[in-house]
Every structure is written in C-alpha cells, then in structure tokens.
C-alpha cells in the first residue's frame, strides 16, 4: 500500500492510527457565504490540473476543535504541486472569508481570478478538502 501511495510506512501508520477527525457531516453548514457578497463563477469545474506553477490555486478552511476552542486553518494549494499559466485562478468554497470584499479586492489587486465551488457540491473543492481531511 505504501509503495502504491508513494508514502513512507511511518507516515502511513501515523495517519492510519490517528484519532478520528471531524467528519463532513459534523461540519455541514459551516461553509456559509454572506448573502451580501457576490459569488464567483466556478472556473475549475473539477479540473484540478495545472500546466505550470501559480496558475491555479485552491483553498479551504479546516475547523479544528481544541480544548481552548475552535482554531481555523486556512489552506491554499498550488494545484501544479499536486501532479499555473496566466491568469492565476484562486478556487475556494463559498465561505464568508472568501466572499468578503477585503479578500476579493486583494485578489483583484494582484490580478488573481476568483473561482468558487457550486453550492453544496463537495467535489468542486475536493482537492483541498482531501488535504485537510476534516
């Protein structure tokens, strides 16, 4: 199995024996967009291939329950590193963090094109959600 996945045995067993993480069902309803903010068109359409670095980025936020309360881990993945051309595409779910005016204006300022998943379609951002594996 480790050979097929191209991972070290120690990493596989550490992952395999880790405590159960939050399931998607437990987190359902967390990724909510603000109705006052516009949503971006889904430019990726589940095509997670990139021809060069910095052409397609995907992102997600993992919610981690700790004894001190919730922590939030923002993940941004260059899709070229998984397997970008101009313009760079930043893909995310429809969370309020990604639809905010501040975030969208920063992307625009840097010439980064915004792309967002379809509502309730977990496969649209599966490449990043599988990274955080919450």
N, C-alpha and C positions, 0 to 999 in steps of 0.2 A: 504494500500500500504506500509506504513512504517513498519508494522509488517512483511509482506512478505519479504521485503528487509532487515529486521533487522537493521534499522537505526532510529535515533531519529527524531521526527517530525520537530524539529527546523532545523536539518541538511538537511532534505529533502526539506523543503520550502526555505531554504537559497540557496540550489543547484538549485531548480526549478525556482527561481526568479532572478538568477544571469544574468549578461549581456551575450549576445551571444558570444561564443568563436570562435576562428578561425576554420573554417571547414577544413576537409581533402582536399577538392577541392582547397581551398585558399593556402594550403601549398604544393600542389602537386609539385614535383620536388625538394623539399628541401633536402630530404634524398638521397644524391648522394654519391656514392663511388668514390674514386680516382682510375682510371684505372691502376695506377702503383702499387696498393696494392692488395695482394691476398685476395680472399673472402673465408670465412669458409663455410663448409658444413652445411646445416640445420639439426641439430641433433634432434631437438624437434618435427618437423613435426606436429605442432599444438597440441602436447600432453603436456599440461601445468600442469600435475600432478607431484607432488614430494613426495617421501616416507619419507623424513626427511629434516631438515633444511640444508642449504648450499649444496644442490645437484644440483639444477637448479636455475639459476638467469636469469632474462630477463631485458632488458633495452631499453630505448628510450630517445630521447631528444625532449623536448617541446620548441617551439619557441613562445615567449611572446612579443607582440608588446607593448611598453610603450612610454610615451612622450619623454623619453631620448634615445630611440632606442630599438633595439631588445635585449632581455635577453634570455638566454638559460638555461633551467632546465634539468639537467641530472637525470634520474630516473633509479634506479636499484632496482628490486623487487626480493626477495627470493620467488620463487613460492610455497614453502611449507607454507608460511604465508597466502596464499590465500585459502586454502581449508579446505636435498638433499643427498644423498648417494655419494660414490666416483666413479669417479671423479666429481668435481663440474663442471657444464656446465653454461657458461655465454652466453645468447642468446640476439641478437640485430638485428636491421635492418642493411642495408649495408652502413650506413653513413660513411663519411670520418673519423669521430672521431674514429669509431670502427674498421676501416681497417688500421689505421695508424700503422707504425712499433713500435712506443713507446707503444701504448696501447696493441698490440698483444704480445710484448715481456714481458710486465708486467704480463699479464695473464699467459703466458708460465712459467715465473719465479716462479709463485705461484702455478703451477700445475693445472691451471684452463683451461678447454677445451672450445674452442671458437665455437659458432654456430651462423649462420646468416640466416635471412629470405630469401625466394626466391624473385627474382626481381619483384617488383610491386605487391606483394601479401600481402595486408594489414592484412590479417587474421593470417599470420605467427607470428606476434608480437602483436596481438590484446589484449593480457592480460595486456601489459604495456601501449599501446596506449589508452586503455579504462580508465586507471588510470589517465593519464594526461588530457584526454578528450579534446584535442585541435581540 
